[in-house]
Amino acid sequence: MPKNTGNVQTMSTHSSSETKRGSLAALARRPETGSLIGFIVVFTFFSILGGSVFMGPAGWSSWLNIAAEVGIIALPVGLLMIAGEFDISVGSIVPAASMTTAMMAGNYDLPALVAICGGLGVGVLIGFVNGFLVTRTSIPSLIVTIGVMFAVMGLTLGLAVLIKGSTSVSYVPAPLAKAMLGQFINYMFNVSIFWWLGFVLIFFYILHISPIGNWIFATGGDRQSARNAGIPINKVTIGLFMASGFCAAFVGVVQVMTYQQAQVAGGQAFIFNSIMCVVIGGVLLTGGAGSIVGILLGTMTFSVVNQGVFFVSFDPNIGSIIVGILLLAAVLSNDTFRTLAFSAATKKSRG
């Protein structure tokens, strides 16, 4: 009796095509898909216009150095946003940690290690205060961290003027501290790039491998359900704020080791730059979705745009317009791909 091989082949082809469509839909649902496309578009754009200068060591070091600083802060800020929280106080923690480190080592002649621990301790303490206030009150984290930011800014300014009589403090770090935290490799690439990649690996493990990652996603997705499931959301929230404070303080320490000076006014740009990197990276403002790879790509996209305008022959005033358009396009691409993915998933479930 002849076998009906035609039907088998048709079913196999149909199944293969359904699998491919499912794979594409799954890929589009990934939070970092739009970030990857945005980075490729932006990098190609400036590679063509910037030419060999942008593609050379000067161009790469320019945006990688920026990416390292803002990226270290963007990682915990991204985890907080996935958990449904915001941290605006990072803009005040950076100069507070810088001033603490510079004054302890430069003004009081304490060992560099002690000064560095002091600066990092300031960030962890401020992060704990943020987390404690958010979990113990009904005030949104956006308002809490704004209040803490202004309080820390005022305290840093007041203590700097009282102790040093100035809003800036100079400090020449020891050779080992300089080599570990503020050295330029080949006079171009700051050693903070390697620290940034190290932080990426740590936060990738926390969010995507360890059980804490599930707690973070659950906290941002449905806080009450997460609480009912036994997830310690208060501890998770406080821990994330402390991580954010630590990373912001680390950047402050890196800055004082790199530039050998701390200023009260430094750090404000990190507030919106870090949030922009996270949003470009596909993290939802409402919480519950995001990835470390997306945040990494978002940081790289922002940094390429931020520095790429200096390598092309555009009027500097037009540079801001280009930055706004490209960043907005990257954000919109995230939403577009996510909408298409969910639309495809809905049609499949109805079918």
C-alpha positions, -999 to +999 in steps of 0.1 A: +000+000+000+015+034-010+025+058+018+011+093+018+044+111+019+030+143+005+009+150+036+038+142+059+061+166+040+034+193+041+028+189+078+066+189+084+070+221+064+041+238+082+055+228+116+089+241+106+074+274+095+054+277+127+085+270+147+104+298+129+075+322+135+074+313+171+112+318+174+109+352+158+081+362+181+100+350+211+131+369+200+110+401+195+096+397+230+131+398+244+136+432+261+171+436+246+160+431+209+151+468+203+182+478+222+204+458+199+188+472+168+191+508+182+228+503+190+235+489+155+217+518+138+234+544+160+269+529+157+266+525+119+254+561+116+284+576+135+308+551+119+299+564+085+299+601+094+328+599+118+350+578+096+384+565+107+386+589+136+355+576+153+364+540+145+400+545+158+412+543+194+402+580+201+366+573+192+363+540+210+379+553+242+357+583+241+324+565+243+337+535+263+349+558+291+315+575+293+298+541+291+318+528+320+309+556+344+272+558+336+269+521+330+280+512+366+252+534+379+227+523+353+229+486+363+214+489+398+191+517+387+178+493+361+172+466+387+154+491+408+132+500+379+125+463+372+114+461+408+091+491+402+113+517+420+133+548+411+165+562+425+171+599+418+196+603+447+225+589+427+232+624+414+241+635+450+258+603+460+286+606+434+299+640+447+293+630+483+315+599+479+341+619+460+343+646+486+344+621+514+372+601+498+392+632+489+388+648+523+396+617+543+428+610+523+438+645+513+427+666+543+432+641+571+460+620+555+442+587+561+453+557+540+438+554+505+420+522+514+403+537+544+393+568+524+379+546+496+359+525+521+346+557+537+334+570+503+317+537+495+302+535+530+285+569+524+268+555+493+257+523+511+243+543+540+224+567+518+210+537+499+199+521+531+181+553+541+163+554+507+152+518+510+141+522+547+120+552+539+104+536+508+095+504+526+084+520+559+062+548+544+037+551+516+057+578+498+067+568+462+104+561+458+106+590+432+097+615+459+117+599+486+149+598+466+144+634+453+142+646+490+172+625+500+191+639+470+186+675+480+194+667+517+226+650+507+236+678+483+230+704+511+249+683+536+278+677+513+281+714+505+278+725+541+305+701+553+328+709+525+327+746+532+329+740+570+359+716+568+378+727+538+364+762+531+358+753+495+334+735+472+363+714+457+390+693+471+422+682+454+438+649+461+468+631+446+462+593+450+488+567+459+502+549+428+484+516+436+450+534+441+455+553+409+464+522+390+434+503+403+407+529+399+419+559+379+446+548+354+443+554+317+456+525+296+476+538+266+466+573+278+431+567+264+411+538+280+402+543+316+406+512+338+370+518+349+359+500+317+370+467+332+352+475+365+321+481+345+323+448+328+329+431+361+297+448+375+278+436+344+288+400+352+278+404+389+244+419+381+238+394+353+242+366+379+219+384+404+191+390+379+192+360+356+208+332+375+203+336+413+168+333+429+170+370+438+163+377+402+129+361+403+122+381+435+130+413+417+108+405+387+080+394+410+083+426+431+080+448+400+053+427+384+028+424+413+040+435+447+011+422+466+012+388+450+049+386+456+044+394+493+017+368+495+041+343+479+065+348+508+090+370+489+108+394+512+101+424+491+112+449+518+146+432+520+148+431+482+140+468+479+164+479+506+191+457+491+186+472+457+188+508+470+220+499+489+234+484+457+225+516+438+242+538+465+273+516+464+276+518+426+271+556+426+297+560+453+321+537+434+318+560+404+325+590+427+356+573+440+367+565+405+363+601+395+384+614+423+411+589+415+410+597+378+408+635+379+425+640+413+398+664+424+363+662+439+336+688+434+303+693+452+285+702+419+295+670+401+272+640+394+239+656+385+241+644+349+241+608+361+205+610+372+188+612+338+216+596+319+214+564+339+176+563+335+179+570+298+203+541+294+179+518+313+149+528+292+168+525+260+178+490+273+141+479+272+133+481+309+096+491+314+090+522+335+061+503+351+085+475+363+085+438+359+105+435+327+141+441+316+175+424+313+211+432+320+221+426+284+195+453+274+208+477+300+244+471+286+233+478+251+213+508+262+243+522+279+265+517+248+239+533+226+236+563+248+274+567+250+279+564+213+253+591+206+266+613+234+302+612+222+296+605+185+284+641+178+319+654+185+334+632+158+311+645+129+311+678+112+278+690+126+271+723+143+273+717+181+238+731+184+224+705+161+241+678+181+214+679+209+187+675+182+205+644+168+209+630+203+172+635+210+160+620+177+182+589+179+175+582+215+137+586+210+139+563+180+157+537+201+130+539+228+102+537+203+118+507+187+116+489+220+079+496+224+072+487+187+089+453+189+072+445+222+038+454+208+043+433+177+054+404+198+024+405+221+001+409+192+015+378+175+013+359+208-024+369+212-033+358+177-016+325+182-035+318+214-068+327+198-059+304+168 
